[in-house]
């Protein structure tokens, strides 16, 4: 808090005191009092005006400066009342008590919100696990009674299964606590597992898969990373090249990272939209031309990978395919197993 800024709030006080002492000095002069008394009155007026302002400024400066410093430095600014002591002047005490009440009210609201979100998440988790049973049963029926209709039903049910899995991981992503376990995983086995899990979709759409240079070990969560790879494979299939679709998986070893490349020869992404593909709900021009999509796949991938301290990058040329890059840090700092 600057003294000039503080003084601006005392303009009325200074003007009032100036008028009072000005009139007093004028009367003393008119009634021909001694110059010594007039000078003493002027000095007394200046002291009685300036000294209280200085003392009040010194008294309040500590509190307001401490509050300003805390506001600038704190990430969680709502805990300011826990760090700044209650001031001993009335205005500051009123502000401080008001802030504490506001803070307490906010904490109560957050507590209520967290409780509701916990209940909602528990319901979503239960729903996801319960819905898997009828989906599995329908898939079994379509397997046992193969015909053109059941094949179409099977394809649609597999899409539903994918969206259910997406919902489950979105729910997990919103957790505050850690919900993943980092361990050393064979990148080759991880990619092969994701391809195998999605083989029906790949075979059904005539996708050629090429795997090479994957003999590396990466530190990641196996289930979360398998889900991410599944989402990327699904996107490659959705936006495939209709003539000779293919997906390539390969990796490179760098000084600090193992980098996985997933490249397709699909329809690609329109120029100017590439920076938006990781945004929540973004579909894009080419996405609207193909089958229904939520725009959540790459958004979830980005969030989950970031939480695991990995990085994802997407490059593409419209009509020339898309490459998704996942960067696994070599460090075992986050390794829990």
C-alpha positions in Angstrom: 0.0 0.0 0.0 1.6 3.3 -1.1 1.5 6.4 1.0 0.2 8.5 -1.9 -2.6 6.0 -2.5 -3.5 6.0 1.2 -3.4 9.8 1.3 -5.9 10.0 -1.5 -8.5 8.5 0.8 -7.8 11.3 3.3 -8.4 14.3 1.0 -11.7 15.2 2.8 -9.9 15.1 6.2 -7.0 17.2 5.0 -9.3 19.8 3.4 -11.5 20.1 6.5 -8.5 20.5 8.8 -7.0 23.1 6.4 -10.2 25.1 6.3 -10.6 25.0 10.2 -7.0 26.0 10.9 -7.0 28.5 8.0 -10.0 30.3 9.6 -8.3 30.2 13.0 -5.1 31.7 11.7 -7.2 34.4 9.8 -9.0 35.3 13.0 -5.8 35.5 14.9 -4.4 37.8 12.3 -7.5 40.1 12.2 -7.5 40.4 16.0 -3.8 41.3 15.8 -2.5 38.4 17.9 1.3 38.0 18.0 3.1 36.5 15.1 4.6 33.8 17.4 1.1 32.6 18.3 0.0 32.6 14.6 3.1 30.5 13.6 2.5 28.2 16.6 -1.1 27.7 15.4 0.1 26.9 11.9 2.6 24.4 13.1 0.1 22.8 15.4 -2.4 22.6 12.6 0.1 20.9 10.3 1.2 18.4 13.0 -2.4 17.6 14.1 -3.3 17.0 10.5 -0.2 15.0 9.2 0.7 13.0 12.4 -2.6 11.1 12.7 -2.4 10.2 9.0 1.2 8.9 9.3 0.4 6.9 12.4 -2.7 5.4 10.8 -0.8 4.6 7.6 2.0 2.8 9.6 -0.7 0.9 11.6 -2.6 -0.3 8.5 0.3 -0.7 6.1 1.5 -4.0 7.6 -1.9 -5.7 7.2 -2.7 -4.5 3.7 0.9 -5.3 2.4 0.7 -8.8 4.0 -2.7 -9.4 2.3 -1.5 -8.1 -1.1 1.7 -10.3 -0.9 -0.4 -13.3 -0.1 -2.9 -12.7 -2.9 0.0 -12.4 -5.4 1.9 -15.5 -4.2 -0.7 -17.9 -3.2 -2.0 -20.5 -5.7 -5.0 -21.3 -3.4 -6.0 -17.7 -2.6 -8.9 -18.7 -0.4 -6.6 -19.7 2.4 -5.4 -16.1 2.9 -7.2 -15.7 6.2 -5.2 -18.6 7.6 -1.9 -16.8 6.8 -2.7 -13.1 7.6 -3.3 -12.3 11.3 -6.4 -10.4 12.3 -5.7 -6.6 12.3 -6.2 -4.4 15.3 -8.0 -1.6 13.6 -11.8 -1.6 13.0 -12.0 -1.4 9.2 -9.4 -4.2 8.8 -11.1 -6.4 11.4 -14.5 -6.0 9.6 -12.9 -6.9 6.2 -11.0 -9.8 7.8 -14.1 -11.2 9.6 -16.1 -10.9 6.3 -13.4 -12.7 4.4 -13.4 -15.6 7.0 -17.2 -15.9 6.7 -17.0 -15.9 2.9 -14.2 -18.4 3.0 -16.1 -20.7 5.4 -19.2 -20.5 3.2 -17.2 -21.3 0.1 -15.6 -24.4 1.8 -19.0 -25.6 2.9 -20.2 -25.2 -0.7 -17.2 -27.1 -2.0 -17.7 -29.9 0.5 -21.3 -30.2 -0.6 -20.2 -30.2 -4.3 -17.5 -32.8 -3.7 -20.1 -35.0 -1.9 -22.5 -34.8 -4.8 -19.7 -35.5 -7.3 -18.6 -38.5 -5.3 -22.2 -39.9 -5.4 -22.5 -39.1 -9.1 -19.1 -40.9 -9.9 -20.2 -43.9 -7.8 -23.4 -44.1 -9.8 -21.6 -43.7 -13.1 -19.1 -46.5 -12.2 -22.0 -48.7 -11.1 -23.9 -48.0 -14.3 -20.8 -48.7 -16.5 -20.3 -52.1 -14.8 -23.9 -53.0 -14.9 -24.4 -52.0 -18.6 -21.5 -54.3 -19.6 -23.6 -57.4 -18.8 -26.4 -56.8 -21.3 -23.9 -55.6 -23.9 -21.8 -58.8 -23.4 -25.0 -60.9 -23.6 -26.0 -59.2 -26.9 -22.5 -59.8 -28.3 -22.8 -63.5 -27.3 -26.1 -63.8 -29.1 -24.8 -62.2 -32.2 -21.8 -64.6 -32.1 -24.1 -67.7 -31.8 -26.6 -66.6 -34.5 -24.5 -65.2 -37.3 -26.2 -63.5 -40.2 -26.2 -60.1 -41.9 -28.4 -58.5 -39.3 -26.6 -59.9 -36.2 -23.3 -58.8 -37.8 -24.5 -55.3 -38.0 -25.8 -55.5 -34.4 -22.5 -56.8 -33.3 -20.7 -53.8 -34.9 -23.0 -51.3 -33.3 -22.7 -53.0 -29.9 -18.9 -52.9 -30.1 -19.3 -49.1 -30.7 -21.5 -48.9 -27.6 -18.9 -50.9 -25.7 -16.2 -48.3 -26.7 -18.4 -45.4 -25.6 -19.0 -47.2 -22.2 -15.2 -47.6 -21.8 -14.7 -43.9 -22.7 -17.3 -42.9 -20.0 -15.5 -45.0 -17.4 -12.1 -43.4 -18.1 -13.6 -40.0 -18.2 -15.0 -40.7 -14.7 -11.5 -41.9 -13.5 -9.9 -38.8 -15.0 -11.9 -36.5 -12.7 -10.5 -38.1 -9.6 -8.4 -35.9 -7.4 -6.3 -38.7 -6.0 -4.0 -40.9 -8.0 -5.8 -43.6 -9.9 -3.0 -45.0 -11.9 0.1 -47.1 -11.2 3.3 -46.5 -13.2 5.3 -49.6 -14.0 7.9 -50.8 -16.6 6.0 -52.1 -19.6 7.1 -53.6 -22.9 6.1 -51.1 -25.6 5.8 -53.9 -28.2 3.5 -56.0 -26.0 1.5 -52.9 -25.1 0.9 -52.0 -28.8 0.2 -55.6 -29.8 -2.4 -55.9 -27.0 -4.2 -52.8 -28.2 -4.2 -54.0 -31.8 -5.5 -57.4 -30.7 -8.2 -55.8 -28.6 -9.4 -53.9 -31.6 -8.8 -56.6 -34.3 -12.5 -57.0 -35.2 -12.8 -53.4 -36.0 -9.5 -53.3 -37.9 -10.2 -56.5 -39.9 -13.8 -55.4 -40.6 -12.6 -52.2 -42.1 -9.7 -53.8 -44.0 -7.0 -51.9 -42.1 -3.5 -53.2 -42.6 -1.4 -52.8 -39.5 2.4 -52.6 -39.6 4.5 -52.8 -36.4 8.3 -52.2 -36.3 11.0 -50.8 -34.0 9.0 -51.3 -30.9 11.5 -53.3 -28.7 11.6 -50.7 -25.9 10.5 -50.6 -22.3 8.4 -47.6 -21.2 7.2 -46.4 -17.8 3.4 -46.0 -17.9 0.1 -47.3 -16.6 -0.7 -50.4 -18.7 -4.5 -50.0 -18.6 -4.6 -46.3 -19.1 -2.1 -46.4 -22.0 -4.0 -49.3 -23.6 -7.1 -47.2 -23.5 -5.3 -44.3 -25.1 -4.0 -46.5 -27.9 -7.5 -47.9 -28.4 -8.9 -44.4 -28.8 -6.2 -43.5 -31.4 -6.8 -46.7 -33.3 -10.6 -46.0 -33.3 -9.8 -42.5 -34.8 -7.6 -44.0 -37.4 -10.4 -46.4 -38.4 -13.1 -43.6 -38.4 -11.0 -41.3 -40.7 -9.4 -44.1 -42.8 -8.5 -44.1 -46.4 -11.2 -46.1 -48.2 -8.9 -47.5 -50.9 -6.0 -49.1 -49.0 -6.2 -48.1 -45.3 -3.2 -48.8 -43.1 -1.8 -47.9 -39.6 1.9 -47.9 -38.7 3.3 -48.2 -35.2 7.0 -47.6 -34.6 9.1 -46.0 -31.9 12.4 -44.1 -31.6 14.8 -43.9 -28.7 15.9 -40.4 -27.8 18.2 -39.0 -25.1 15.5 -38.4 -22.5 12.4 -40.1 -24.1 11.0 -43.1 -25.9 8.7 -41.7 -28.6 5.9 -43.8 -30.1 4.5 -42.9 -33.6 1.1 -44.0 -34.8 0.7 -43.0 -38.4 -2.3 -43.6 -40.8 -2.9 -42.7 -44.4 -6.5 -41.5 -43.8 -8.3 -38.3 -44.8 -6.3 -36.2 -42.3 -7.2 -33.0 -40.6 -8.0 -29.7 -42.3 -5.4 -27.0 -42.0 -6.1 -24.6 -39.2 -7.9 -27.2 -37.1 -4.9 -29.2 -36.0 -4.3 -27.1 -32.9 -7.9 -27.8 -31.8 -7.9 -31.6 -32.0 -7.0 -32.1 -28.3 -9.8 -29.8 -27.2 -12.9 -31.2 -25.5 -15.7 -31.9 -27.9 -13.9 -30.8 -31.0 -15.0 -32.7 -34.1 -13.7 -30.7 -37.1 -14.8 -30.4 -40.7 -13.7 -33.9 -41.8 -15.2 -35.4 -38.6 -18.7 -34.1 -39.5 -18.5 -35.9 -42.8 -17.9 -39.3 -41.3 -19.8 -41.3 -38.7 -21.1 -39.8 -35.5 -18.4 -38.8 -33.2 -18.2 -37.1 -29.8 -14.9 -35.3 -30.1 -13.9 -36.7 -26.7 -11.3 -39.4 -27.7 -8.2 -37.3 -28.2 -9.2 -34.9 -25.4 -9.3 -37.9 -23.0 -6.0 -39.2 -24.4 -4.4 -35.8 -23.7 -5.7 -35.6 -20.2 -4.8 -39.1 -19.2 -1.3 -38.9 -20.7 -0.6 -35.5 -19.1 -1.6 -37.0 -15.7 0.9 -39.7 -16.2 3.6 -37.1 -17.2 3.6 -38.2 -20.8 3.1 -36.0 -23.9 0.9 -36.3 -27.0 1.3 -34.4 -30.2 -0.7 -34.6 -33.4 0.5 -33.7 -36.9 -1.6 -34.1 -40.1 -2.1 -33.1 -43.7 -5.6 -33.0 -45.2 -5.8 -36.0 -47.5 -2.3 -37.2 -46.5 -2.9 -38.9 -43.2 -2.3 -38.2 -39.5 0.5 -39.0 -37.1 0.0 -39.2 -33.4 3.1 -39.0 -31.2 3.2 -40.2 -27.6 6.4 -39.3 -25.6 7.3 -41.5 -22.7 10.0 -40.0 -20.4 12.8 -42.4 -19.6 13.0 -41.2 -16.0 11.7 -43.6 -13.4 10.9 -40.8 -11.0 7.1 -41.7 -11.1 7.8 -45.4 -11.1 5.8 -47.0 -8.3 6.4 -50.7 -9.0 
